[in-house]
Amino acid sequence: MPTQTYCTLDDLKAILGSTAVLRLLDDNEDGVTTSLEQSYASDVIAQAASQINAVLSMRYDTGSLASNTWCRWCNAYLAASLLVRRRGNPADASLEEVVRSYRDQLEQIRTGQLNLPDATPEGSKAPAVSNYRTNLGAVSPICLDRD
């Protein structure tokens, strides 16, 4: 099953600018991106989406989030950061600040402190805790205390 992605190359261009995206993809610097060079954009988008899906799939059906605006921009910013750093270049501080903010929000979603905007959780997938009462004189020494 392919990775559910949320953004496109146009979203990366909206963040970085068309010229910067061309410069970051065009390894042979001929001013045109080959199909291999175009695949680099698809790869960073998929890599960023995998990181997002690893968190969101614990509480949400990722297939139903394809049009979620928060997911789109989270995917786009994470992918833009990966694209900038693809050849070992440092990312701009303002880009990294936005990426850090999205990563913090993902962590809060993972821990249940934050809900994904415009999405409904599937139900609690968090571990449940049961309190057991011991009665060593009974046939079944451990009983579930439903209170």
C-alpha positions as CSV (number, residue, x, y, z in Angstrom):
1,M,0.0,0.0,0.0
2,P,1.5,3.4,-1.0
3,T,2.2,6.0,1.6
4,Q,-0.7,8.5,2.1
5,T,0.8,11.9,1.1
6,Y,-0.9,15.2,1.7
7,C,1.0,17.8,-0.4
8,T,2.3,18.3,-3.9
9,L,5.3,19.8,-5.6
10,D,3.3,23.0,-6.0
11,D,3.1,23.3,-2.2
12,L,6.9,23.0,-1.9
13,K,7.1,25.8,-4.5
14,A,4.7,27.9,-2.4
15,I,7.0,27.6,0.5
16,L,10.5,27.8,-1.1
17,G,9.7,29.5,-4.4
18,S,9.8,27.9,-7.9
19,T,13.4,29.0,-8.5
20,A,14.7,27.5,-5.3
21,V,12.9,24.2,-5.9
22,L,14.4,24.0,-9.4
23,R,17.8,24.8,-8.0
24,L,17.4,22.1,-5.2
25,L,16.2,19.4,-7.7
26,D,18.5,20.2,-10.7
27,D,21.6,18.3,-9.8
28,N,23.3,18.7,-13.2
29,E,22.4,22.4,-13.2
30,D,21.1,22.5,-16.8
31,G,18.0,24.4,-15.8
32,V,15.6,21.5,-16.5
33,T,14.6,18.7,-14.1
34,T,14.8,15.2,-15.4
35,S,12.4,12.5,-14.3
36,L,15.0,11.2,-11.8
37,E,15.4,14.7,-10.4
38,Q,11.6,15.1,-10.2
39,S,11.5,11.9,-8.2
40,Y,13.6,13.6,-5.5
41,A,10.6,15.8,-4.7
42,S,8.2,12.8,-4.6
43,D,10.7,11.0,-2.3
44,V,11.0,13.8,0.2
45,I,7.2,14.3,0.2
46,A,6.7,10.6,0.8
47,Q,9.4,10.5,3.5
48,A,7.8,13.4,5.4
49,A,4.3,11.9,5.0
50,S,5.7,8.6,6.5
51,Q,6.8,10.5,9.5
52,I,3.4,12.1,9.8
53,N,1.5,8.9,9.3
54,A,3.6,7.1,11.9
55,V,2.1,9.5,14.5
56,L,-1.4,10.1,13.1
57,S,-2.2,6.4,12.4
58,M,-2.3,5.8,16.1
59,R,-5.4,7.9,16.5
60,Y,-6.8,8.7,13.0
61,D,-7.6,6.9,9.7
62,T,-4.9,8.5,7.6
63,G,-6.9,7.6,4.4
64,S,-9.6,10.1,5.5
65,L,-7.1,12.9,6.0
66,A,-6.0,13.3,2.4
67,S,-7.7,16.7,2.1
68,N,-6.8,17.9,5.7
69,T,-5.3,21.4,5.5
70,W,-3.1,20.9,8.6
71,C,-1.7,17.7,7.2
72,R,-1.1,19.3,3.8
73,W,1.1,22.1,5.3
74,C,2.8,19.9,7.8
75,N,3.7,17.5,5.0
76,A,4.9,20.4,2.8
77,Y,7.0,22.0,5.5
78,L,8.7,18.8,6.6
79,A,9.3,17.9,2.9
80,A,10.7,21.4,2.1
81,S,13.1,21.0,5.0
82,L,14.2,17.6,3.7
83,L,14.6,18.9,0.2
84,V,16.7,21.8,1.3
85,R,19.0,19.5,3.4
86,R,19.1,16.8,0.6
87,R,22.6,17.8,-0.5
88,G,23.9,18.7,2.9
89,N,22.8,22.3,2.7
90,P,21.7,24.0,6.0
91,A,18.0,25.0,6.1
92,D,16.9,28.5,6.7
93,A,16.3,29.3,10.4
94,S,12.7,30.5,9.7
95,L,11.9,27.2,7.8
96,E,13.4,25.2,10.7
97,E,11.3,27.1,13.2
98,V,8.1,26.2,11.4
99,V,9.2,22.6,11.1
100,R,10.0,22.5,14.8
101,S,6.5,23.8,15.5
102,Y,4.9,21.1,13.4
103,R,7.1,18.4,15.0
104,D,6.0,19.7,18.5
105,Q,2.4,19.6,17.4
106,L,2.9,16.0,16.1
107,E,4.3,15.0,19.4
108,Q,1.3,16.6,21.2
109,I,-1.0,14.7,18.9
110,R,0.9,11.5,19.6
111,T,0.5,11.9,23.4
112,G,-3.1,12.9,23.2
113,Q,-2.6,16.5,24.3
114,L,-3.7,17.9,21.0
115,N,-6.3,16.8,18.4
116,L,-5.6,17.1,14.7
117,P,-7.5,20.2,13.5
118,D,-10.6,19.5,11.4
119,A,-10.4,15.7,12.1
120,T,-12.2,13.3,14.4
121,P,-10.2,10.6,16.2
122,E,-11.2,7.1,15.4
123,G,-11.6,6.3,19.0
124,S,-9.1,5.8,21.8
125,K,-6.2,3.6,20.8
126,A,-4.4,4.5,23.9
127,P,-3.7,1.6,26.4
128,A,-6.4,1.0,28.9
129,V,-5.7,0.5,32.6
130,S,-7.6,-2.0,34.7
131,N,-7.5,-2.0,38.5
132,Y,-7.4,-5.5,39.9
133,R,-8.5,-6.5,43.4
134,T,-6.9,-9.5,45.0
135,N,-8.8,-11.9,47.2
136,L,-6.5,-14.7,48.1
137,G,-9.3,-16.7,49.7
138,A,-11.4,-16.9,46.6
139,V,-11.3,-19.5,43.8
140,S,-10.1,-16.8,41.4
141,P,-7.7,-14.7,43.4
142,I,-7.7,-11.7,41.1
143,C,-11.0,-10.0,40.2
144,L,-11.6,-7.0,38.0
145,D,-12.7,-4.0,40.0
146,R,-15.0,-2.1,37.7
147,D,-15.3,0.9,40.0
